[in-house]
Amino acid sequence: MKNYLLQSLSKAMFAASVIVAAAFQSNAQTQSAAQQSSPVATAANADRGYLVKVGDQAPDNFELVLDNGKKTSLKQLRGKVVVLQFTASWCSVCRREMPHLETDVWKAYQNKNVVLIGVDRDEPLEKVQKFRQDIQVTYPLALDPGADIFGRFADKKAGVTRNVVIDQSGKIVFLTRLYDVNEFTEMVKVIDDLANKPLLKASL
């Protein structure tokens, strides 16, 4: 009788260990699969207050009213590479980045089917015009009353100093936040690659 009980207990313990091992293996496989299916976060698409991500079609249900009186839109600019730079006159990091945008993006690629537009967050026309003169950039700035355009791309509670690079088909291909030299250099490489592809014609 004693041997029988010991054998039964041994079998029960073995069965329990098998169940535990199977459950552990199943859980490990589930975690592994979840890790494999999760996108790898990079400097270009990590969540830094953005509501959009790389690969998304850029929101285009808005008009860009420029500080020179002209109007345009992402729909009008389809076929061009578009860089939207979200900025404001009170932003010190923006002021540090903008001269580099002027030389490395605007001056370098404006004749290569690339459009750079600074979108000034919720400031009146006079202040935006003075801002552009003070910072001495020649690329156009657009007005963004109420940060409505900004709010299509990022949480309104998030900060400016960010660039959204949009390819010829209207898809977002690169996102930046603040001014990081390495990230900025990577962005310029992306713009250069796009600028050297056959492009459709569009006008600002």
C-alpha positions in Angstrom: 0.0 0.0 0.0 2.8 2.3 0.9 4.6 1.7 -2.4 1.4 2.3 -4.2 0.9 5.7 -2.6 4.6 6.6 -3.3 4.2 5.7 -6.9 0.9 7.7 -7.2 2.5 10.7 -5.5 5.6 10.4 -7.8 3.3 10.3 -10.9 1.3 13.3 -9.7 4.5 15.3 -9.1 5.8 14.4 -12.5 2.6 15.4 -14.2 2.6 18.7 -12.4 6.2 19.4 -13.4 5.3 18.7 -17.1 2.4 21.1 -16.9 4.5 23.8 -15.3 7.3 23.3 -17.9 4.7 23.5 -20.7 3.2 26.6 -19.4 6.7 28.3 -19.0 7.6 27.3 -22.6 4.3 28.6 -23.9 4.8 31.9 -22.1 8.3 32.2 -23.4 7.2 31.6 -26.9 4.4 34.2 -26.5 6.9 36.8 -25.3 9.3 36.0 -28.1 6.6 36.3 -30.7 5.5 39.7 -29.2 9.1 40.9 -29.3 9.5 39.9 -32.9 6.2 41.5 -33.9 7.0 44.8 -32.2 8.6 47.5 -34.4 12.2 48.5 -33.4 12.2 52.0 -32.2 14.7 54.3 -34.0 15.6 57.9 -33.8 13.3 58.5 -36.8 10.1 56.9 -35.5 10.4 56.8 -31.7 7.4 58.4 -29.9 8.5 61.8 -28.8 5.1 63.5 -28.7 4.2 62.6 -32.3 0.7 61.5 -33.3 2.1 60.2 -36.6 4.9 57.8 -37.3 7.2 57.0 -40.2 5.3 55.1 -42.9 2.0 57.0 -42.3 0.4 59.1 -45.0 0.9 62.7 -43.9 -2.3 64.6 -42.8 -3.1 67.0 -45.7 -6.5 68.4 -44.8 -5.2 71.9 -44.2 -3.9 75.0 -46.0 -0.5 76.6 -45.4 -0.7 80.4 -45.4 2.8 81.7 -45.9 4.3 84.8 -44.4 4.7 86.2 -47.9 0.9 86.1 -48.6 1.0 82.9 -50.7 -1.0 79.8 -49.9 -0.2 76.2 -50.6 -1.0 72.8 -49.3 0.5 69.3 -49.1 -2.0 68.2 -51.8 -0.6 71.0 -54.1 2.9 70.0 -53.3 2.4 66.3 -54.0 5.3 65.2 -56.3 7.8 67.2 -54.3 9.8 66.3 -51.2 8.3 68.4 -48.4 10.0 69.3 -45.1 7.7 70.8 -42.5 9.7 72.4 -39.7 7.6 73.2 -36.6 9.1 76.3 -34.9 8.4 79.4 -32.9 10.2 82.7 -32.3 10.5 82.0 -28.6 12.2 78.6 -29.1 16.0 78.8 -28.6 16.6 75.3 -30.0 14.7 76.3 -33.2 16.9 79.3 -33.6 20.0 77.1 -33.3 18.7 74.6 -35.9 17.2 77.0 -38.5 20.5 78.3 -40.0 21.4 74.6 -40.7 18.0 74.0 -42.3 18.7 77.1 -44.4 22.1 76.0 -45.7 21.9 72.2 -45.6 18.3 71.7 -46.8 16.8 74.9 -48.3 19.8 76.3 -50.2 21.1 72.8 -51.1 17.9 71.3 -52.4 15.4 74.1 -53.3 16.2 73.5 -57.0 16.0 69.8 -56.6 12.3 69.5 -56.1 12.5 69.9 -52.3 10.3 72.4 -50.4 11.1 73.5 -46.8 8.4 75.3 -44.9 8.7 76.5 -41.3 5.3 76.2 -39.5 5.3 78.9 -36.8 3.3 77.9 -33.8 0.4 80.2 -32.9 2.1 83.6 -33.6 0.7 86.6 -35.5 2.0 87.5 -39.0 4.1 90.5 -37.9 6.0 88.4 -35.3 6.5 85.6 -37.8 7.9 88.0 -40.4 10.2 89.6 -37.8 11.3 86.2 -36.7 12.4 85.2 -40.2 14.3 88.5 -40.6 16.0 88.1 -37.3 17.1 84.6 -37.9 18.0 85.4 -41.5 16.5 82.5 -43.2 15.0 82.7 -46.7 12.7 79.7 -46.7 9.0 80.5 -46.2 7.3 80.4 -42.8 3.6 79.5 -42.5 1.1 80.7 -39.9 -0.4 78.2 -37.5 -3.1 79.9 -35.4 -4.1 77.8 -32.4 -1.4 75.3 -33.4 -4.0 73.4 -35.5 -1.5 72.2 -38.0 1.0 71.2 -35.3 -1.8 69.3 -33.6 -2.3 67.1 -36.7 1.2 65.8 -36.3 2.0 66.0 -32.6 0.3 66.4 -29.2 -0.3 70.1 -28.7 1.3 69.7 -25.2 4.5 68.6 -26.9 7.2 71.1 -27.9 8.3 72.5 -31.2 11.7 72.0 -32.8 10.7 69.1 -34.9 10.9 68.3 -38.7 8.6 66.1 -40.7 10.0 64.8 -44.0 7.3 63.8 -46.5 8.1 62.0 -49.7 6.7 62.6 -53.2 3.7 60.4 -52.6 2.8 62.1 -49.4 4.2 59.5 -47.0 6.1 60.4 -43.9 9.7 59.1 -44.2 11.5 60.9 -41.3 10.8 62.6 -38.0 13.1 64.6 -35.8 12.8 66.1 -32.4 15.0 68.9 -31.0 18.3 69.5 -32.7 20.6 66.5 -32.6 23.5 66.7 -35.1 23.6 63.0 -35.9 19.8 62.9 -36.4 19.9 66.1 -38.5 22.7 64.5 -40.7 20.6 61.4 -41.1 17.6 63.5 -42.2 19.7 65.3 -44.8 20.8 61.9 -46.2 17.2 60.9 -46.5 16.3 64.1 -48.3 19.3 63.7 -50.6 18.2 60.2 -51.5 14.7 61.4 -52.3 15.9 64.4 -54.2 17.9 62.2 -56.5 15.0 60.0 -57.5 12.9 60.8 -60.6 10.2 63.2 -59.5 6.8 64.6 -60.6 6.5 68.3 -61.1 4.6 70.4 -58.5 4.8 74.1 -57.7 4.9 76.1 -54.5 
